[in-house]
Each structure stands twice: as C-alpha cells, then as structure tokens.
Amino acid sequence: MLPGGYTFVHAVFWFVVLLVAVGTNLIPILLTMGLGILFLEGTGKA
C-alpha cells in the first residue's frame, strides 16, 4: 500500500490539475498525460 502522505499529496495535486484543466479546456491532453504517468508509475514502481 502507499503511504498516507503520498496518497494525500497525489489527491491534492490531481484536484488542482483538474481545476486548471476545466478552466483551460486541456482535459484531453491531461487525460493522456495522466494515463502515461499512471502507466510509468505502475511499471516502474511496482
């Protein structure tokens, strides 16, 4: 499992990113980047 602090920082980070995305219509780009980051984290840190 992930440490609680790491999970909290991730939640805040993605919440801010989501607010920026909604304000700037960058949602498709950020979704693609997010999937790429999740893939890299899943393969690199697993």
Secondary structure, DSSP 8 states (H G I E B T S, - for coil): ---HHHHHHHHHHHHHHHHHHHHHT-HHHHHHHHHHHHHHHHHH--
